[in-house]
Amino acid sequence: MIRFEPREHVSPLRRVAAPVVAAIAALAVASLAIAAAGAPVLEAYGLMAKGAFGSAFAMSELLARATPLIFTGLAAAVAFRAKLWNIGGEGQLYAGALAAVAVGTGALALPGPLLIPTVILAGALAGGLLMLIPALLKVRLGADEVVTTLLLNFVVILFVQMMLEGPMKDPMGMGWPQSEPMLDEAMLPKLMDRMRVHAGLILALVAALGVHILLKRTVWGFETRAVGENPEAARHAGIPVTATFLRVALLSGGLAGLAGVGEVAGLKGYLTADLSPGFGYAGIVVAMLAGLSPVGVVVAALFIAGVFVGADSMSRAIGVSNYLADLVVATSLICVLVSGLFVRFKVRIVRPGTGRGTA
Amino acid sequence: MSDILDILLAANFWAAALRIATPLIFGVLGALICERAGVLNLGIEGIFTAGAMAGWMAAWLGAGLWGGVLVAALAGAAFGLLHAILTVPLGLSQHVSGIGVTLFATSLSYYTYRTALPDVSSPPRIEAFQPLDIPILSDLPFLGPALFQQTALTFLALALVVAVGFVLYRTPLGLAIRAVGDNPSAVEAQGLSVMALRMGTVVAGSALMALGGAFLTMSAFDAFFFGMVNGRGWICIALTVFASWRPGKALIGALLFGAFDAFQVRLQTEVGAFVPGQIFLMLPYILSIAALVVVARKADYPRALLKPYFKGQR
């Protein structure tokens, strides 16, 4: 049988190697899927790499795609640190986007330097408050937050559809269910001329740094980690467990809400009900690849964004379905779970009968 | 008021309720036995998708309807085995592993469908299961149309409620499955393998979940659509808690849910002009959250749920 012996000391190299090995393993598994589709594997990966890194345009697309993934990845990482299973990033993203559109399309007549922070704050607040509902249901009534956050995703997207077909519909939208365009003063500035990468990226990097400092250097971060490791022990140690869960929920939902703000105010300029191709769920993978480290989230988000952007471009060139990207993302989650075992444990194969001290 | 009574007293309303409940019965039964053995299976949403795609595709390729059902069950079992390996011998987080299995099963199903049918504008259709016409019973007033004009898969679901209940409560295997989710070290003290029991149960439960998916593409509809599972798996996880992990209550929960859903569809045609359609579409999800919240405080979770077990551990 297999025995796991916890490592006393985990080397940083091993910690970094685990997600890298997982990513390579996921690409290897996905190469079977490419081969099964009858396409040349090496050429497909070559095209993916070129599509993701091969030009200034590709790099801009990569960074633009990584921006929401950094936010949703941070949202998952913060929540999972406290073992608060927020799987509702997708819904919180839409809540943030809806709030951004609500204040940024002309309802508020503020000058740009005031309007942009208001849009950002509104989006973060909407995401945070949305996540507060399942968190309160968890701490007050004991309702499992995994199921409630998952189900709320569907409710929120339907709510967005309802608003876009009703009160928030753009009268000039040729009948399409989309919001009015954001005011020019409410839009985040572009970082490069004629490229889509926008200031949301800067915001995401600042958020990653902020979360890093928060978790590593503050009492609040210590409490979050303590609650995640053992809520009972934390309670005995006098840590306010309920308050910690609620703060984590607000922060996590707020970060996911910012992903929605970035997509609306940085990229699209208006809201449609198909704003996100699953950034909320992919954020979970980003967080796990990052080992729940905020700085790691940035690197993992770049990898996942590269897979998405690269697969789109490869798909256009040789016709392999771009669902390949989702397959790579899902496979890397499973692979990083397994490779993480080798980080935390020595894995020994023990033959029955020869194992020491198992009785 | 009399309109509402008219709806509730119509045989086709109850027929619709049972039809909507069918995939949920499969899903809740599957989720329930996994959790009874101590393993939360959040792979369910993806396993539904895999069952829907694999069953439909097998039938479309000429395996026949029952061949398709078998293929769906095998696909579910395969993803169940993946979840079982990750969570039982490897003891990884059941939450994250389940999400991983859902993402993997969903993306693999979509990729396979897209690869097999690269450019179809409208999805190809199969000859789906037809309602059984049972002599005498189908002709009964009211009960006939409500109960006995369903497809074979609905009857399979009802039979499985009885079968799962029998195995869980009337056989040594069922006793062992329930014990392994409550007190695994006691099971090991009996000389049984906790690992084999848990893995076997997760594989079997996942096969049941996949049948729920197969019902969607082979009975409720006759084609596969992207996003067609649409949260039904997550609803099953909520209903499992609502049903206190009991097959009989699972049936009641699924039927109540089906009745509510059938009712809102009919209500929508009455007041749809005044209320946006999305409000009605939200109701099933809100109802599931409410069902979970109502029972959450007194829910008697299997005591070893979510807890990995390693041999020789006390």
Interface residues (C-beta under 8 A of the other chain):
Chain A: M1 I2 F4 A33 A36 A37 W85 I87 L137 L141 G142 A143 D144 V146 V147 T148 L150 L151 L152 N153 F154 V155 L158 F159 Q161 M162 E165 G166 Y281 I284 V285 M288 G319 V320 S321 Y323 L324 D326 L327 V329 A330 T331 L333 I334 L337 V338 G340 L341 T358 A359
Chain B: L42 L82 L86 P89 L90 G91 L92 S93 H95 V96 S97 I99 G100 V101 L103 F104 T106 S107 L108 Y110 Y111 R114 T115 P118 N230 G231 W234 I235 I237 A238 V241 P276 Q278 I279 L281 M282 Y285 I286 S288 I289 L292 V293 A296 R297 A299 F310 K311 G312
